Amino acid sequence: MTDTVNVDVGVCTFRRPAVAETLASLGRQQLPAGVRLRVIVADNDEQPSAEATVRAVAQAHGLDLAYVHAPARNISLARNACLEAAQGRFLAFIDDDETATPGWLAALLAEADRGSWDAVLGPVKAVYGDDAPEWIAAGDFHSTAPVEVNGKILKGYAGNVLIRRSTIEPLGLRFDLARGRQGGEDDDFFYRLTDAGGAIGFAPDALAYEPVPAGRASLRWLLKRSFRTGQTHGARLESRCRGAARLAQIGVAGAKTGACVAGAAASALSPTRRSRWLVRGSLHAGVVARLAGLRELELY
């Protein structure tokens, strides 16, 4: 890339003091020549509670800041506020409890340039506290990386991603407000991107770290999250399948659920392997539930 590249980085926040560390990590980015970084913070609280902290941290780290108050308690609304405020060629997203490594943005941009991708994902590495169950840390259940299906990435996540605005703006892509509390708004957004012909790449060196709160370091939380993810996928299948085709999808997902339960039973002596089977089974159960008409869970 030889010309100037303007990049906005969106950070959606809701009453998280850790956003200060996120912004500090953005201030430490080692940017390639010709890249200009601007940070958009969308405060999703009813009152602009993060404004003073955000402005102070941005000033301390020399960040070009756009602060947007985007009330209230709906992550899709905050993400859309970042999309509306963006001006650069690219818009990246990072969560307000994550910290980016110094080469994070450079790695995303390099992969976007190399593959001409419409979006590029980076890995999110979970950081477990000393009180996390040993089996959870051993299984690394909370780290995030894309899944390929037949050699393609069909969906993404908004915790570590770079998006080419020239692709999404003509499509009018926005995050679904109806999913802003239940979760799955990013799955749905990127499914619609790839359904429209968009291509997603992966930059393994674009690493971000995310601490795992004690409340999420449990099998119950993992099962609930996986079930809701399955429901999001089930909603996509529902829009494509009718009648007998939908019944067939229910049968396939139900059979996969049963296989996972059997796998969990066979792995009863290994908490990590048993839980991995159960989490996978919960995803397939979520697909069945959504195709059968069950209301989607509200995760957040």
SETILUM-636639 format. One record per residue: x, y, z of N, C-alpha, C, CB in turn; residue in three letters. Coordinates in steps of 0.05 Angstrom, whole numbers, padded with zeros to 5 digits, always signed. Glycine has a CB too. Example, Ala and Ser with C-alpha at 12.3 -4.5 7.8 and 13.67 -1.06 7.14 Angstrom:
REM residues 2
+00264-00114+00156+00246-00090+00156+00264-00066+00156+00226-00089+00181ALA/+00257-00045+00142+00273-00021+00143+00258+00001+00157+00282-00012+00114SER/
//
This chain:
REM residues 300
+00017-00024+00000+00000+00000+00000+00018+00025+00000-00019+00000+00024MET/+00015+00041-00021+00033+00064-00024+00020+00090-00017+00044+00065-00052THR/-00007+00091-00019-00021+00116-00012-00029+00116+00017-00045+00121-00030ASP/-00039+00139+00026-00048+00141+00054-00072+00124+00059-00054+00171+00061THR/-00071+00109+00080-00094+00091+00088-00104+00101+00115-00085+00061+00089VAL/-00129+00111+00114-00142+00119+00139-00158+00096+00150-00160+00144+00135ASN/-00153+00090+00176-00166+00067+00189-00180+00077+00214-00146+00044+00195VAL/-00205+00071+00217-00220+00076+00242-00220+00050+00258-00249+00086+00237ASP/-00217+00052+00284-00220+00029+00302-00243+00034+00321-00194+00024+00318VAL/-00264+00017+00319-00287+00021+00336-00285+00005+00361-00312+00012+00320GLY/-00291+00018+00383-00291+00005+00410-00318+00011+00422-00268+00015+00428VAL/-00335-00009+00426-00361-00006+00439-00357-00012+00468-00382-00025+00426CYS/-00367+00006+00485-00362+00002+00514-00387+00006+00530-00340+00021+00524THR/-00389-00008+00552-00411-00006+00571-00401-00011+00599-00434-00026+00564PHE/-00396+00011+00613-00388+00010+00641-00364-00008+00647-00411+00002+00658ARG/-00344-00008+00630-00321-00025+00634-00296-00007+00637-00317-00045+00610ARG/-00285-00006+00661-00261+00010+00665-00238+00000+00648-00252+00009+00694PRO/-00239-00026+00640-00217-00038+00624-00214-00025+00597-00222-00068+00621ALA/-00234-00009+00589-00232+00005+00563-00207+00023+00562-00257+00022+00558VAL/-00198+00032+00586-00173+00048+00587-00149+00032+00577-00168+00059+00615ALA/-00148+00007+00584-00126-00010+00575-00128-00016+00545-00125-00036+00591GLU/-00153-00019+00536-00157-00024+00507-00146+00000+00491-00187-00028+00501THR/-00154+00024+00500-00145+00048+00486-00115+00052+00488-00159+00073+00497LEU/-00103+00045+00511-00074+00047+00514-00060+00029+00494-00066+00041+00542ALA/-00072+00005+00490-00059-00014+00471-00061-00003+00442-00073-00042+00473SER/-00082+00011+00436-00085+00024+00410-00064+00046+00406-00113+00034+00405LEU/-00059+00060+00428-00038+00081+00427-00010+00069+00423-00039+00097+00452GLY/-00006+00044+00428+00020+00031+00424+00023+00017+00397+00025+00011+00447ARG/+00004+00021+00379+00005+00007+00353+00030+00016+00337-00020+00012+00338GLN/+00043-00003+00325+00065+00002+00307+00054+00003+00279+00088-00020+00310GLN/+00047+00027+00270+00033+00030+00245+00052+00031+00221+00016+00055+00246LEU/+00045+00018+00199+00061+00020+00175+00061+00049+00165+00050+00001+00153PRO/+00081+00056+00149+00082+00083+00138+00057+00088+00121+00108+00086+00120ALA/+00046+00112+00125+00023+00120+00109-00003+00112+00121+00025+00109+00082GLY/-00004+00099+00144-00029+00091+00157-00035+00111+00179-00027+00062+00168VAL/-00060+00120+00179-00069+00139+00199-00091+00126+00215-00079+00165+00187ARG/-00089+00126+00241-00108+00113+00259-00126+00133+00273-00093+00096+00280LEU/-00151+00127+00273-00171+00143+00288-00188+00124+00304-00189+00160+00268ARG/-00194+00130+00328-00209+00113+00346-00237+00124+00350-00195+00110+00373VAL/-00257+00107+00347-00285+00114+00352-00294+00098+00377-00304+00108+00327ILE/-00301+00112+00398-00312+00098+00422-00342+00104+00423-00298+00108+00448VAL/-00358+00082+00422-00387+00084+00424-00395+00075+00452-00401+00067+00403ALA/-00404+00095+00468-00412+00090+00496-00441+00081+00497-00407+00115+00514ASP/-00446+00056+00505-00473+00044+00504-00488+00047+00530-00470+00015+00497ASN/-00478+00063+00549-00492+00068+00574-00514+00088+00570-00472+00077+00596ASP/-00534+00088+00588-00555+00108+00586-00544+00136+00588-00576+00103+00608GLU/-00526+00140+00606-00512+00166+00609-00483+00163+00598-00511+00175+00639GLN/-00471+00185+00589-00444+00183+00577-00423+00178+00598-00438+00208+00561PRO/-00425+00156+00613-00408+00151+00636-00379+00148+00630-00419+00127+00651SER/-00372+00139+00606-00344+00133+00599-00330+00157+00587-00342+00110+00581ALA/-00344+00178+00581-00333+00200+00565-00308+00212+00577-00353+00222+00561GLU/-00309+00219+00603-00286+00232+00615-00261+00214+00614-00292+00240+00644ALA/-00264+00189+00622-00242+00170+00621-00231+00166+00593-00250+00143+00633THR/-00249+00162+00574-00241+00157+00547-00225+00181+00535-00265+00152+00529VAL/-00235+00205+00540-00221+00229+00530-00194+00232+00543-00238+00254+00534ARG/-00192+00227+00569-00167+00230+00583-00146+00210+00573-00171+00227+00613ALA/-00154+00185+00570-00136+00164+00561-00127+00170+00532-00149+00136+00563VAL/-00146+00178+00515-00139+00183+00487-00119+00206+00486-00165+00190+00472ALA/-00123+00226+00501-00104+00249+00501-00077+00240+00511-00114+00272+00519GLN/-00076+00223+00532-00051+00214+00543-00035+00198+00524-00056+00198+00569ALA/-00048+00184+00506-00035+00166+00487-00034+00178+00458-00048+00139+00486HIS/-00042+00203+00456-00040+00216+00430-00059+00204+00409-00013+00214+00420GLY/-00082+00195+00417-00101+00183+00398-00120+00203+00386-00117+00161+00412LEU/-00125+00201+00361-00146+00217+00348-00172+00203+00354-00141+00219+00316ASP/-00189+00217+00369-00213+00205+00381-00239+00217+00371-00212+00208+00411LEU/-00258+00199+00365-00286+00208+00361-00302+00193+00382-00296+00201+00331ALA/-00313+00208+00401-00330+00196+00422-00359+00199+00414-00325+00210+00450TYR/-00374+00176+00415-00402+00176+00407-00418+00165+00430-00407+00160+00381VAL/-00439+00179+00439-00457+00168+00459-00479+00153+00444-00469+00190+00477HIS/-00481+00127+00448-00500+00110+00434-00516+00093+00454-00485+00091+00414ALA/-00535+00106+00469-00550+00092+00488-00572+00075+00475-00563+00111+00509PRO/-00581+00053+00488-00571+00043+00513-00574+00013+00513-00586+00056+00537ALA/-00554-00001+00524-00554-00030+00530-00562-00047+00506-00573-00035+00552ARG/-00551-00040+00483-00556-00056+00459-00531-00054+00442-00581-00045+00443ASN/-00515-00076+00441-00489-00076+00428-00491-00070+00398-00475-00102+00433ILE/-00513-00079+00386-00517-00073+00357-00519-00043+00352-00541-00088+00347SER/-00533-00030+00370-00536-00001+00367-00508+00013+00368-00555+00011+00388LEU/-00492+00004+00387-00465+00015+00390-00447+00009+00366-00452+00005+00415ALA/-00449-00016+00356-00433-00023+00333-00441-00007+00308-00435-00054+00327ARG/-00467-00003+00305-00477+00013+00283-00469+00042+00285-00507+00011+00281ASN/-00467+00052+00310-00457+00079+00313-00428+00082+00304-00459+00087+00343ALA/-00412+00061+00308-00385+00062+00297-00385+00061+00267-00369+00038+00308CYS/-00403+00045+00255-00405+00044+00226-00412+00071+00215-00425+00022+00218LEU/-00431+00084+00228-00440+00110+00218-00419+00132+00221-00465+00119+00233GLU/-00402+00130+00242-00382+00150+00247-00356+00146+00231-00375+00151+00276ALA/-00353+00122+00220-00328+00115+00206-00325+00132+00181-00328+00085+00199ALA/-00300+00139+00175-00293+00155+00152-00270+00142+00136-00285+00183+00161GLN/-00255+00124+00147-00232+00113+00134-00238+00092+00114-00213+00102+00155GLY/-00217+00082+00101-00220+00061+00081-00228+00035+00095-00194+00057+00066ARG/-00218+00031+00120-00224+00007+00135-00236+00016+00163-00199-00010+00139PHE/-00252-00002+00174-00261+00000+00201-00254-00026+00215-00292+00006+00203LEU/-00239-00024+00237-00233-00047+00254-00250-00046+00279-00203-00049+00261ALA/-00255-00069+00291-00268-00071+00317-00251-00086+00336-00296-00084+00314PHE/-00250-00077+00361-00238-00091+00382-00255-00087+00407-00208-00082+00387ILE/-00258-00107+00424-00276-00105+00447-00263-00088+00469-00283-00133+00458ASP/-00280-00078+00487-00270-00060+00508-00258-00074+00531-00293-00042+00517ASP/-00256-00100+00531-00241-00115+00551-00216-00128+00539-00258-00135+00565ASP/-00209-00122+00514-00186-00134+00501-00163-00114+00499-00194-00144+00473GLU/-00139-00125+00496-00116-00108+00490-00103-00119+00465-00096-00108+00514THR/-00095-00101+00447-00083-00109+00422-00053-00109+00425-00092-00090+00399ALA/-00040-00129+00412-00011-00129+00411-00002-00106+00392-00001-00157+00401THR/+00023-00097+00395+00032-00074+00380+00030-00077+00350+00060-00068+00387PRO/+00032-00102+00340+00031-00106+00311+00003-00114+00301+00050-00127+00303GLY/-00017-00111+00318-00045-00120+00312-00056-00108+00287-00063-00113+00335TRP/-00057-00082+00285-00070-00069+00262-00053-00073+00237-00074-00040+00268LEU/-00027-00072+00240-00009-00076+00216-00014-00103+00204+00020-00072+00224ALA/-00018-00124+00221-00022-00151+00211-00049-00153+00197-00021-00171+00234ALA/-00070-00141+00208-00096-00141+00195-00094-00128+00167-00117-00127+00212LEU/-00081-00105+00166-00079-00090+00141-00063-00105+00120-00067-00062+00146LEU/-00041-00118+00129-00024-00133+00111-00040-00156+00098+00001-00143+00125ALA/-00056-00170+00114-00072-00192+00104-00094-00182+00086-00083-00209+00127GLU/-00106-00159+00092-00127-00148+00075-00116-00141+00048-00140-00123+00088ALA/-00091-00130+00048-00078-00123+00023-00070-00148+00007-00054-00105+00029ASP/-00060-00168+00021-00050-00192+00008-00073-00207-00006-00036-00210+00028ARG/-00095-00210+00008-00117-00226-00003-00140-00211-00014-00127-00244+00019GLY/-00139-00184-00013-00161-00167-00022-00187-00176-00009-00164-00169-00053SER/-00185-00183+00017-00209-00192+00032-00228-00169+00038-00200-00206+00058TRP/-00253-00175+00041-00273-00156+00049-00273-00152+00080-00301-00164+00040ASP/-00264-00172+00094-00260-00171+00123-00237-00190+00130-00286-00178+00138ALA/-00223-00183+00151-00201-00199+00161-00204-00203+00191-00173-00187+00154VAL/-00203-00228+00200-00205-00234+00228-00178-00239+00240-00223-00258+00233LEU/-00175-00232+00266-00151-00239+00281-00159-00256+00304-00137-00214+00290GLY/-00140-00271+00316-00146-00288+00339-00149-00272+00365-00124-00310+00342PRO/-00166-00282+00382-00168-00271+00409-00160-00293+00429-00198-00261+00415VAL/-00139-00287+00444-00128-00307+00463-00139-00301+00490-00098-00306+00463LYS/-00153-00321+00502-00164-00319+00529-00142-00319+00550-00184-00341+00534ALA/-00145-00302+00570-00127-00301+00593-00143-00310+00618-00114-00273+00596VAL/-00136-00332+00629-00151-00343+00652-00139-00335+00678-00152-00374+00650TYR/-00156-00329+00697-00147-00322+00724-00139-00347+00740-00169-00307+00739GLY/-00127-00343+00762-00118-00366+00779-00141-00382+00790-00101-00356+00802ASP/-00165-00370+00791-00188-00383+00802-00204-00398+00781-00206-00363+00816ASP/-00196-00398+00756-00210-00412+00735-00206-00442+00738-00200-00403+00707ALA/-00227-00458+00734-00224-00487+00736-00202-00497+00717-00251-00501+00729PRO/-00187-00517+00727-00164-00526+00711-00172-00537+00684-00149-00548+00727GLU/-00195-00551+00683-00204-00563+00658-00211-00542+00637-00228-00581+00662TRP/-00221-00518+00646-00227-00497+00627-00202-00485+00615-00244-00475+00641ILE/-00182-00479+00633-00157-00468+00623-00143-00488+00604-00139-00461+00646ALA/-00144-00514+00611-00131-00534+00595-00144-00536+00568-00132-00561+00609ALA/-00170-00533+00567-00185-00535+00541-00185-00510+00526-00213-00545+00546GLY/-00178-00487+00538-00177-00461+00525-00204-00456+00511-00154-00459+00506ASP/-00226-00458+00525-00252-00456+00513-00260-00428+00504-00273-00467+00533PHE/-00247-00408+00515-00256-00381+00510-00240-00366+00489-00254-00365+00536HIS/-00218-00377+00480-00203-00364+00458-00220-00366+00432-00175-00378+00454SER/-00215-00347+00414-00231-00345+00390-00214-00345+00365-00249-00320+00391THR/-00222-00361+00346-00209-00361+00319-00231-00370+00300-00184-00380+00318ALA/-00228-00363+00274-00249-00370+00255-00250-00399+00248-00245-00354+00229PRO/-00273-00408+00239-00277-00436+00231-00281-00436+00200-00302-00449+00245VAL/-00266-00453+00187-00269-00456+00158-00288-00479+00151-00241-00460+00145GLU/-00305-00474+00131-00323-00494+00120-00316-00497+00091-00353-00487+00125VAL/-00307-00520+00083-00298-00525+00055-00278-00504+00046-00323-00525+00037ASN/-00260-00497+00064-00238-00479+00057-00246-00450+00057-00229-00485+00030GLY/-00270-00443+00066-00278-00415+00068-00288-00408+00096-00301-00410+00047LYS/-00284-00383+00103-00294-00372+00128-00321-00359+00122-00275-00351+00142ILE/-00343-00370+00133-00370-00361+00127-00381-00341+00146-00388-00384+00125LEU/-00369-00340+00171-00379-00320+00190-00355-00310+00206-00401-00333+00209LYS/-00360-00288+00220-00338-00276+00235-00348-00268+00263-00327-00252+00221GLY/-00331-00251+00276-00337-00241+00302-00326-00213+00304-00325-00259+00325TYR/-00338-00196+00321-00332-00168+00321-00311-00161+00342-00357-00152+00326ALA/-00300-00181+00356-00280-00175+00376-00252-00169+00365-00278-00197+00395GLY/-00247-00177+00341-00221-00173+00328-00224-00176+00298-00199-00193+00340ASN/-00230-00154+00285-00236-00156+00257-00230-00129+00243-00265-00164+00252VAL/-00223-00131+00218-00219-00107+00200-00239-00110+00177-00190-00105+00190LEU/-00254-00089+00171-00275-00090+00151-00269-00069+00129-00303-00085+00163ILE/-00271-00077+00104-00268-00059+00082-00294-00044+00078-00259-00074+00056ARG/-00294-00018+00082-00319-00003+00081-00331-00001+00053-00314+00025+00092ARG/-00314-00002+00033-00324-00001+00005-00341-00025-00002-00301+00002-00014SER/-00339-00046+00014-00356-00069+00009-00382-00067+00024-00341-00095+00018THR/-00381-00060+00050-00405-00061+00066-00424-00037+00061-00398-00062+00095ILE/-00413-00014+00054-00431+00009+00051-00450+00006+00028-00414+00034+00047GLU/-00442-00003+00004-00461-00007-00018-00482-00028-00011-00447-00015-00043PRO/-00475-00047+00006-00494-00068+00014-00513-00058+00036-00479-00092+00024LEU/-00505-00036+00049-00522-00025+00071-00521-00043+00096-00550-00022+00062GLY/-00499-00058+00100-00498-00077+00122-00496-00063+00149-00474-00095+00119LEU/-00514-00071+00167-00514-00061+00194-00519-00084+00213-00534-00038+00198ARG/-00513-00081+00238-00518-00101+00258-00548-00101+00266-00500-00098+00283PHE/-00559-00124+00269-00588-00127+00274-00594-00119+00303-00596-00157+00270ASP/-00610-00098+00306-00617-00088+00333-00632-00109+00349-00634-00063+00331LEU/-00646-00127+00336-00661-00147+00351-00642-00167+00365-00680-00162+00332ALA/-00617-00169+00355-00598-00187+00367-00579-00172+00386-00582-00200+00346ARG/-00584-00147+00391-00565-00131+00407-00564-00138+00437-00572-00103+00405GLY/-00583-00153+00447-00583-00162+00475-00578-00192+00477-00609-00154+00488ARG/-00588-00207+00458-00587-00236+00460-00560-00247+00450-00609-00249+00444GLN/-00544-00231+00435-00519-00241+00424-00524-00252+00396-00507-00261+00442GLY/-00502-00257+00382-00503-00268+00356-00505-00247+00334-00527-00287+00354GLY/-00505-00222+00342-00507-00200+00322-00483-00200+00303-00509-00173+00336GLU/-00460-00209+00313-00436-00209+00295-00437-00233+00276-00410-00209+00311ASP/-00445-00257+00287-00449-00280+00270-00468-00273+00246-00461-00304+00286ASP/-00490-00261+00253-00510-00254+00233-00499-00234+00213-00535-00242+00247ASP/-00485-00213+00222-00474-00193+00205-00455-00205+00184-00459-00172+00221PHE/-00437-00222+00193-00417-00234+00175-00429-00256+00157-00393-00245+00190PHE/-00449-00270+00167-00464-00288+00149-00475-00273+00126-00486-00303+00165TYR/-00487-00250+00131-00499-00234+00110-00478-00222+00091-00516-00211+00122ARG/-00454-00217+00102-00432-00208+00085-00424-00230+00065-00408-00199+00102LEU/-00420-00254+00075-00411-00275+00057-00434-00285+00039-00400-00299+00074THR/-00458-00284+00049-00481-00291+00032-00483-00272+00008-00507-00290+00048ASP/-00474-00247+00012-00474-00227-00010-00449-00229-00028-00476-00199+00001ALA/-00432-00248-00023-00408-00252-00039-00383-00242-00027-00412-00239-00065GLY/-00384-00231-00002-00360-00222+00011-00342-00245+00019-00367-00205+00035GLY/-00316-00239+00021-00296-00259+00028-00282-00251+00054-00276-00264+00005ALA/-00277-00270+00072-00265-00264+00098-00238-00279+00099-00283-00272+00121ILE/-00217-00264+00107-00191-00276+00111-00183-00277+00141-00170-00260+00096GLY/-00160-00288+00146-00151-00291+00174-00122-00283+00176-00155-00321+00183PHE/-00116-00267+00196-00088-00257+00201-00080-00268+00228-00086-00226+00200ALA/-00066-00291+00229-00058-00303+00255-00041-00286+00273-00045-00329+00250PRO/-00026-00267+00261-00009-00250+00277-00023-00225+00288+00015-00241+00261ASP/-00048-00221+00281-00064-00198+00291-00077-00206+00318-00086-00189+00270ALA/-00060-00208+00338-00069-00221+00363-00079-00200+00383-00045-00236+00376LEU/-00101-00207+00396-00112-00192+00418-00116-00210+00442-00139-00178+00411ALA/-00113-00199+00466-00117-00215+00491-00142-00206+00505-00092-00212+00509TYR/-00156-00226+00517-00181-00220+00531-00182-00236+00558-00205-00227+00514GLU/-00183-00222+00580-00186-00236+00606-00214-00249+00608-00181-00217+00629PRO/-00215-00272+00621-00240-00286+00625-00251-00281+00653-00237-00317+00620VAL/-00273-00267+00655-00285-00262+00682-00293-00288+00695-00309-00243+00680PRO/-00293-00288+00722-00300-00312+00737-00328-00322+00729-00298-00307+00767ALA/-00346-00303+00724-00374-00311+00718-00377-00326+00691-00391-00287+00717GLY/-00356-00324+00674-00357-00338+00649-00340-00364+00648-00348-00320+00626ARG/-00325-00368+00669-00308-00392+00671-00323-00415+00683-00283-00385+00688ALA/-00345-00423+00670-00361-00445+00680-00373-00460+00656-00383-00435+00699SER/-00379-00485+00660-00392-00501+00640-00420-00490+00633-00394-00531+00648LEU/-00434-00481+00653-00461-00470+00648-00460-00447+00628-00474-00461+00674ARG/-00441-00429+00632-00439-00406+00614-00431-00415+00586-00419-00385+00624TRP/-00413-00433+00584-00404-00443+00558-00427-00457+00543-00381-00463+00561LEU/-00443-00473+00557-00466-00486+00545-00486-00466+00535-00479-00506+00564LEU/-00491-00446+00551-00511-00425+00543-00501-00410+00519-00516-00406+00566LYS/-00476-00402+00518-00465-00388+00495-00466-00405+00470-00437-00378+00500ARG/-00459-00430+00472-00459-00448+00449-00487-00453+00439-00445-00474+00456SER/-00506-00456+00457-00534-00460+00450-00544-00436+00434-00551-00465+00475PHE/-00538-00412+00444-00547-00388+00429-00533-00386+00402-00540-00363+00446ARG/-00508-00393+00400-00494-00394+00374-00509-00413+00355-00465-00402+00377THR/-00516-00435+00365-00532-00454+00349-00558-00443+00340-00536-00480+00364GLY/-00571-00428+00357-00596-00415+00349-00592-00395+00327-00609-00401+00374GLN/-00570-00380+00327-00565-00361+00306-00561-00376+00279-00539-00344+00312THR/-00546-00398+00280-00543-00414+00256-00570-00426+00247-00522-00437+00260HIS/-00586-00434+00267-00612-00445+00260-00630-00425+00247-00626-00456+00285GLY/-00628-00399+00255-00644-00378+00242-00636-00375+00213-00640-00352+00257ALA/-00610-00378+00207-00601-00376+00180-00612-00399+00163-00570-00375+00178ARG/-00611-00424+00175-00622-00447+00161-00652-00444+00157-00616-00473+00176LEU/-00666-00433+00177-00694-00429+00175-00702-00411+00151-00705-00417+00201GLU/-00686-00391+00146-00692-00372+00124-00687-00385+00097-00675-00347+00127SER/-00673-00408+00097-00667-00421+00072-00682-00447+00067-00637-00427+00070ARG/-00694-00458+00088-00706-00484+00086-00736-00482+00093-00692-00505+00105CYS/-00752-00496+00079-00781-00497+00084-00790-00526+00084-00796-00480+00063ARG/-00811-00531+00099-00825-00557+00098-00806-00581+00104-00837-00562+00071GLY/-00804-00599+00085-00789-00624+00089-00759-00618+00092-00793-00642+00065ALA/-00750-00597+00079-00721-00590+00081-00715-00581+00110-00714-00567+00061ALA/-00733-00566+00122-00729-00558+00150-00729-00582+00169-00750-00537+00159ARG/-00748-00600+00164-00749-00625+00181-00723-00641+00178-00773-00642+00173LEU/-00713-00641+00153-00688-00656+00149-00665-00643+00165-00681-00657+00119ALA/-00664-00617+00165-00643-00603+00181-00646-00608+00210-00644-00572+00175GLN/-00671-00609+00220-00675-00616+00248-00665-00644+00254-00705-00614+00255ILE/-00670-00662+00235-00660-00689+00239-00630-00691+00240-00670-00707+00217GLY/-00617-00677+00222-00587-00677+00221-00576-00665+00247-00577-00661+00197VAL/-00587-00642+00255-00576-00629+00280-00583-00646+00304-00589-00601+00283ALA/-00606-00659+00304-00613-00676+00327-00594-00700+00329-00642-00686+00324GLY/-00587-00712+00306-00569-00734+00306-00541-00726+00316-00566-00746+00277ALA/-00532-00702+00307-00507-00692+00317-00507-00687+00347-00499-00666+00302LYS/-00530-00677+00357-00532-00673+00386-00529-00700+00400-00560-00660+00393THR/-00542-00720+00391-00540-00747+00403-00512-00758+00402-00559-00766+00389GLY/-00498-00754+00380-00471-00763+00377-00453-00750+00397-00460-00759+00349ALA/-00458-00724+00402-00441-00709+00421-00446-00718+00450-00447-00679+00419CYS/-00472-00724+00456-00478-00735+00482-00464-00761+00487-00509-00738+00486VAL/-00464-00778+00466-00450-00804+00468-00420-00800+00471-00456-00821+00443ALA/-00409-00780+00457-00381-00774+00460-00374-00765+00488-00372-00753+00440GLY/-00392-00749+00500-00388-00739+00527-00389-00762+00547-00409-00718+00535ALA/-00407-00781+00543-00409-00804+00560-00383-00821+00559-00433-00821+00553ALA/-00373-00824+00534-00349-00840+00531-00324-00826+00542-00344-00845+00501ALA/-00326-00800+00546-00303-00784+00557-00308-00776+00586-00298-00760+00539SER/-00325-00791+00600-00333-00783+00627-00310-00779+00646-00351-00804+00638ALA/-00288-00792+00642-00266-00790+00661-00247-00766+00655-00249-00815+00661LEU/-00252-00752+00633-00236-00729+00625-00253-00704+00625-00222-00733+00598SER/-00252-00687+00645-00269-00663+00646-00266-00645+00621-00263-00647+00670PRO/-00242-00643+00611-00238-00625+00587-00252-00637+00563-00209-00621+00582THR/-00246-00663+00557-00258-00675+00533-00288-00678+00536-00245-00703+00528ARG/-00297-00685+00559-00326-00688+00564-00340-00661+00559-00332-00698+00592ARG/-00329-00640+00570-00341-00614+00567-00340-00604+00538-00327-00593+00585SER/-00319-00611+00524-00318-00603+00495-00340-00616+00479-00290-00610+00483ARG/-00345-00642+00485-00368-00655+00472-00394-00642+00479-00368-00685+00479TRP/-00398-00635+00505-00423-00624+00514-00427-00596+00501-00423-00621+00544LEU/-00406-00580+00500-00409-00554+00488-00416-00556+00458-00382-00538+00491VAL/-00404-00575+00444-00410-00579+00416-00439-00589+00413-00391-00599+00403ARG/-00447-00607+00431-00475-00616+00430-00495-00594+00436-00478-00639+00450GLY/-00488-00576+00453-00506-00554+00459-00510-00536+00435-00494-00537+00482SER/-00489-00533+00418-00492-00518+00393-00513-00531+00375-00465-00515+00379LEU/-00510-00557+00371-00529-00571+00354-00557-00570+00365-00520-00600+00349HIS/-00559-00572+00392-00586-00570+00405-00598-00543+00400-00583-00576+00435ALA/-00581-00522+00399-00591-00495+00393-00603-00493+00365-00569-00475+00397GLY/-00590-00507+00346-00600-00508+00319-00628-00520+00318-00581-00523+00300VAL/-00630-00543+00332-00656-00557+00333-00677-00539+00345-00654-00583+00349VAL/-00670-00526+00368-00690-00509+00382-00699-00486+00364-00677-00498+00407ALA/-00681-00473+00350-00689-00451+00333-00706-00460+00310-00664-00436+00322ARG/-00699-00482+00297-00714-00492+00275-00742-00501+00284-00700-00515+00261LEU/-00744-00509+00309-00770-00518+00320-00786-00495+00331-00765-00538+00343ALA/-00775-00470+00329-00791-00446+00336-00786-00436+00364-00819-00452+00333GLY/-00766-00446+00379-00761-00437+00406-00749-00409+00405-00743-00456+00421LEU/-00758-00391+00422-00747-00364+00423-00718-00364+00431-00763-00347+00444ARG/-00703-00347+00418-00674-00346+00422-00667-00335+00450-00660-00330+00401GLU/-00646-00346+00462-00637-00338+00488-00627-00309+00487-00615-00356+00499LEU/-00630-00295+00509-00617-00268+00513-00593-00272+00530-00638-00248+00526GLU/-00569-00271+00516-00545-00279+00530-00534-00257+00547-00524-00287+00509LEU/-00538-00231+00539-00525-00209+00554-00546-00192+00567-00507-00192+00535TYR/
//
